[in-house]
Amino acid sequence: MDLQVCYNAGEDTFPLPQHIRERYGSFGFPAPADAGRPYLSSNFVMGLDGRASFKELPGHVDGKTVSRSRDDQWLMDFLRAHHDAQLIGAGTLRDEANPEGRGWDYGIDDEELRRYREETLRLGRQKVLVLSGSGNIDLTLRLFSSPRVEPWIITARDGHETLRSQLKKLGREGTVKIVSVGDGAQVDLLAAMQRLRQEHGIRTLLCEGGPTLYGEFLKNRLIDEDFRTMSCQVLGESTEPGIDRPTAYGQVSYRPETAPWFRLISLHHALPHHAFFRLRYEGPRTFQD
Ligand SMILES: NC(=O)c1ccc[n+]([C@@H]2O[C@H](COP(=O)([O-])OP(=O)(O)OC[C@H]3O[C@@H](n4cnc5c(N)ncnc54)[C@H](OP(=O)(O)O)[C@@H]3O)[C@@H](O)[C@H]2O)c1
């Protein structure tokens, strides 16, 4: 491992094993400003141009292709180990239907971190939540049969109906937890977050993308902090008209006075190609020009 600390002003609330503390420094979350919803972090890897996916190139769309870093993989497991649950958008699940077309289970690969989560933190099996309005999800993907994780789908009325009939056809009723929030095809993100905290006890949630979902959270001012891996390469524009390579920030657009700022909480590096930022949401700042 090449991960080293440059700066770390993070809280110190987790009982990290000594050699991990030496590598990473302290780690913890602050008391949440809104106890009615989970504390929401996000984790993305992006290139120097902010892009997060070689989106139009099948088999190369995922974050692992952008990162190409063992340290980034370890850090992803480290973050998964500390959060009550993870969340991805259905677009990410659909795009990342690799390897062998069956996708990832988004589980922790590092054996030590997996045991630390289970035995020291006692956070239980990883909950991997997928957000989908349409319910258009392939329930034969690896995520839905992996023994390492507990799959949940967050949806609304229309998606719930689609998923219920799919599960019935597959003879797999009751094998995937479905949380339905609201009518129609769109999920009200604040209401969904409140439901996760108040009815399902989820205190910390790690959003692992994709850009569309993250952008919606940001617009709704629900992001508390961001973990950003900077992979020192340029992805550039798509090679195919009509498919954009997204930045990590989705469809947001701001003016100078409304642009949200983030405060730097920690900075690590794995020389010579990777930097790892931990950033806390502050919101718009005012300046006396
Ligand atoms: N570099 C990285 O670290 C990283 C991380 C993650 C993903 N990625 C890449 O990003 C790409 C996928 O990103 P994406 O932006 O296309 O997709 P996405 O954000 O993962 O998913 C978008 C989908 O989420 C659902 N959704 C979002 N907001 C919703 C709401 N309010 N109510 C109901 N459903 C909602 C919708 O699903 P339905 O269509 O089912 O309604 C929507 O189509 C992939 O190429 C992936 O590999 C990169």
The ligand as a Tripos MOL2 file, in Angstrom:
@<TRIPOS>MOLECULE
LIG
   48    52     1     0     0
SMALL
NO_CHARGES

@<TRIPOS>ATOM
      1 N1        -16.2690    7.1400  -11.1410 N.am      1 LIG1
      2 C1        -17.0470    6.6730  -10.1850 C.2       1 LIG1
      3 O1        -16.6360    6.6350   -9.0210 O.2       1 LIG1
      4 C2        -18.4270    6.1980  -10.5160 C.ar      1 LIG1
      5 C3        -19.3090    5.8890   -9.4820 C.ar      1 LIG1
      6 C4        -20.5960    5.4590   -9.8120 C.ar      1 LIG1
      7 C5        -20.9860    5.3580  -11.1340 C.ar      1 LIG1
      8 N2        -20.1040    5.6650  -12.0900 N.ar      1 LIG1
      9 C6        -20.5040    5.5530  -13.4960 C.3       1 LIG1
     10 O2        -21.5760    6.4590  -13.7380 O.3       1 LIG1
     11 C7        -22.4380    5.9110  -14.7330 C.3       1 LIG1
     12 C8        -23.8670    5.7970  -14.2350 C.3       1 LIG1
     13 O3        -24.3130    7.0350  -13.7690 O.3       1 LIG1
     14 P1        -25.7250    7.6420  -14.1780 P.3       1 LIG1
     15 O4        -25.6890    9.0650  -13.7890 O.co2     1 LIG1
     16 O5        -26.0020    7.2810  -15.5890 O.co2     1 LIG1
     17 O6        -26.7580    6.7980  -13.3150 O.3       1 LIG1
     18 P2        -27.0970    6.7510  -11.7640 P.3       1 LIG1
     19 O7        -26.9780    8.0810  -11.1230 O.co2     1 LIG1
     20 O8        -26.3430    5.6190  -11.1410 O.co2     1 LIG1
     21 O9        -28.6050    6.2770  -11.7970 O.3       1 LIG1
     22 C9        -29.6140    7.0860  -12.3310 C.3       1 LIG1
     23 C10       -30.9140    6.3890  -12.0680 C.3       1 LIG1
     24 O10       -31.2200    6.4090  -10.6700 O.3       1 LIG1
     25 C11       -32.6130    6.4730  -10.5080 C.3       1 LIG1
     26 N3        -32.9590    7.7270   -9.8390 N.ar      1 LIG1
     27 C12       -32.1580    8.7860   -9.6000 C.ar      1 LIG1
     28 N4        -32.8520    9.7230   -8.9330 N.ar      1 LIG1
     29 C13       -34.0970    9.2360   -8.7490 C.ar      1 LIG1
     30 C14       -35.2750    9.7160   -8.1190 C.ar      1 LIG1
     31 N5        -35.3240   10.9070   -7.5020 N.pl3     1 LIG1
     32 N6        -36.3760    8.9340   -8.1260 N.ar      1 LIG1
     33 C15       -36.3560    7.7230   -8.7370 C.ar      1 LIG1
     34 N7        -35.2770    7.2040   -9.3350 N.ar      1 LIG1
     35 C16       -34.1630    7.9680   -9.3310 C.ar      1 LIG1
     36 C17       -33.2300    6.4060  -11.8960 C.3       1 LIG1
     37 O11       -33.4370    5.0130  -12.1420 O.3       1 LIG1
     38 P3        -34.5620    4.4260  -13.1400 P.3       1 LIG1
     39 O12       -34.0690    4.7570  -14.5030 O.co2     1 LIG1
     40 O13       -34.5830    2.9730  -12.8550 O.co2     1 LIG1
     41 O14       -35.8460    5.1140  -12.8100 O.co2     1 LIG1
     42 C18       -32.1290    6.9850  -12.7490 C.3       1 LIG1
     43 O15       -32.2160    6.6130  -14.1090 O.3       1 LIG1
     44 C19       -21.8870    4.5410  -15.0530 C.3       1 LIG1
     45 O16       -21.0840    4.6260  -16.2000 O.3       1 LIG1
     46 C20       -21.0730    4.2040  -13.8340 C.3       1 LIG1
     47 O17       -20.0940    3.2410  -14.0480 O.3       1 LIG1
     48 C21       -18.8290    6.0860  -11.8410 C.ar      1 LIG1
@<TRIPOS>BOND
     1     1     2 1
     2     2     3 2
     3     2     4 1
     4     4     5 ar
     5     4    48 ar
     6     5     6 ar
     7     6     7 ar
     8     7     8 ar
     9     8     9 1
    10     8    48 ar
    11     9    10 1
    12     9    46 1
    13    10    11 1
    14    11    12 1
    15    11    44 1
    16    12    13 1
    17    13    14 1
    18    14    15 2
    19    14    16 1
    20    14    17 1
    21    17    18 1
    22    18    19 2
    23    18    20 1
    24    18    21 1
    25    21    22 1
    26    22    23 1
    27    23    24 1
    28    23    42 1
    29    24    25 1
    30    25    26 1
    31    25    36 1
    32    26    27 ar
    33    26    35 ar
    34    27    28 ar
    35    28    29 ar
    36    29    30 ar
    37    29    35 ar
    38    30    31 1
    39    30    32 ar
    40    32    33 ar
    41    33    34 ar
    42    34    35 ar
    43    36    37 1
    44    36    42 1
    45    37    38 1
    46    38    39 2
    47    38    40 1
    48    38    41 1
    49    42    43 1
    50    44    45 1
    51    44    46 1
    52    46    47 1
@<TRIPOS>SUBSTRUCTURE
     1 LIG1         1 GROUP 0 **** ****
